């Protein structure tokens, strides 16, 4: 188990060390390798996850929702929901270390530390606002913007992604002709370069500009 002092997130700020240590007594660690699927809809643990090291991609169906960095949490919304399915898929973008705090440990913190309980509710409210805004933005964005968002969230540290056109169409929810038009626009803007199935991000700022539907051609 990861030492209590390294659980670095505002949610745990101010929690008595003895109480936190007791709550973490049943915690365990995962060490997924790059590319490994951590959670799927039908395979997950009812725990609060703390990403200690690495980067994790969060997908909702074909939509790339967000990227988790060291210090981020996951699993909070499903911890007490009782649902049989997990709402997203989590994939390690790098080698990772994850601390999993079991449901009972979180329940004890909520029951015995009013400050923690308030912060937990505040954290959940923030996640709801983020996800609502994220889904709204994705539903309104152009095909070019969807492709740009997927590449920004998915390309590895070397800025490349190797994927077939058919796979990419399914993941961003567009047809093949639309995908190739989006490729051409982003290449013309100088945001990406392609060679066979490999896409290389050449300018992240120009790729971000495509999210608004106005890729820079400078």
N, C-alpha and C positions, 0 to 999 in steps of 0.2 A: 504493500500500500504506500502511496505517496505521502510523505510527511505532511502533517496538518499545515505547517507554516507556508507551504508552497501553493496552497489553494488560493490563487490570486484573482479574486473577482469581488466587486463591490457588494455582491449579495451576502458574502460571508464577513464583511467588515464589521468589527465590533462584537462578533459572537465570542462568548467565553471559551477559552482554549480547552477547558475540560469538557464542556458540552460538545464542542466541535469534534474533539477527539473521540468521544463516545459515539457521536452520530456517524463518524467515518469508520467505526470499528469493522463494519461489514463491507466496506468499499473494496473494490478490486481495480486492476489495471488491464487495459487492452493496449496492444502494440501493433496495430495494423500497418502493413507495408503499403507503399505507393501503389495506387490502382485497386486496392482491396475494397470491397463493399463492406461497410461497417453495419449499417441498418438497411433493411428493406421493409416493404409494407407488411410482410408476414414474419419477419425475423428481426426481433429487437428485444431489448431488456427494459423492464420498467424501472429505470434508474435516471438520475440526473447526471448527465455527462459533463465533465470539465475537460476541455482540450488543453493538455499540458504542453504539448509540442506538436508542430506540424500545421497542416492546412487541410480542411475538409470541404468538399463541394456538397451542397444541398440541392437536390432536384425534386420537383413536384411533377410527376409524369414526365412530359417532354420539356418542361420548363426548368431552366437553371435558376434557382431561387436566390442563393447567396453562397458566400464562401466564409467558413469559420476559420479564425486564426487562433493562435495560442492564447489562452485566457477566456475564450468564449465558451458558452454553455449550450447544451442541446438536451432535448427530451423533457423539458419542464412541462410543456402543454399536455403531453401524454402520460405524465407520471401518475395522475389520479383520475384519468378519464374513464378507465375501465374498458375502453374500446379494444377490439381484437386486432386492429390494424394500426400501423404507424403511418403518419400522413406523408412522409417524405422518404427519399432514399439518400443515404449518406455514403460518400465515397472518399477515400483518402487520396488527396492529391500529392502528398509527400508521405514519407514514413512518419508515423504519429505515435504519441503516447496519450492515453485517455484515462482519466479517473472516473469510475462509475460509482456514484453514491446511491445506495438502494433506497427504495421508497420509504422504508421504515425510518432510515436515518433522517431523511428530509422531513418526514412527519414529526419526528421528535423535535427537530429544530423549530418547526412552525409552532408546535404545542408549547415549547418551553422558552422561546425567545420571541417576544412580540415585535421587536425591531426586525428580526429576520422575516417574520410572517408578512410584515408590511412591505419590506423590500421585495419579497417573492411576488406578491400581488402586483407591485409596481413594475417589476421585470416582465411579468406576463402581459400586463397592459401594453407595455412598450413593444413587445413582440407582436401582439395583435395589430397594433397600429402599423408596424413595419410591414407585416405580411399583407395587410389590406392594401396598403399603398403599393407594394410590390406587384401584387396581382393586377391591380388597376393599371399600373404602368405597362405591364407586359401585355395586357389585353388591348391597350391603345397603340402600342408601338408598331412601327412598320416591320415588314419582313427583314429588311436590311438591319433595322435596329435589333430585332430578335437574334439575328446571326451575330451581330456585334456583341450583344450582351452574353450570348453563349460562349463566344471566343474569349471574352474578358474573364469570365468565371471559370473556364475550363482549361485553357492553354497552360501548359506546365511552366516551370521556371525558365526553360529555354525559349518560351514564346511560341511553341509549335503544338499542333494537334494533328494526328493522323486518323482519319475517319472517312468512310465511304459516303458518297452523296446520299445514298438511300438511308443510311443511318442518321445522317445529319438532318435530312428532311423530317424524319420521324421525331427527332429530339426537339426541333424548334417549331414543328407543326406547319410546314409549308410544302408546296409541291416542288418538283425538280426544276421546272422552268423558272419558278420564282426564286429558288435557291441560286441558280446560275446568274440570274439578273443581279441578285444581291452581291454575289461574288464579284461581278464585273464592276459594280458601283464602288465597292470597298477597295478593289485593286486600283481603280481609276483615281480614287482619293488618296492612294498611297498608304492605306491603313494595313493592308495585308498583301502577301504574295503566296501563290499556290504552285505546287509541283506535284502532279498526280493526286494522291489522296492526302498529301500533307499540306496544311495551311500554316503559314508563319505570320505572326503579328509583327509588322514592321514599325508601326507607330501607334502606341496605345492611346495617345491623346486624340488622334484622328478617329480611332475606333470608338472612343467615348463620344465624340461629336456625332457619330452616326445614330446614337440612341435618341437624339432629338430629331432625326430625319434630315440633318444638315451636315453630312460629312465634309470636313475641311479639304479643300483641294490646293492648299498652299504648298 
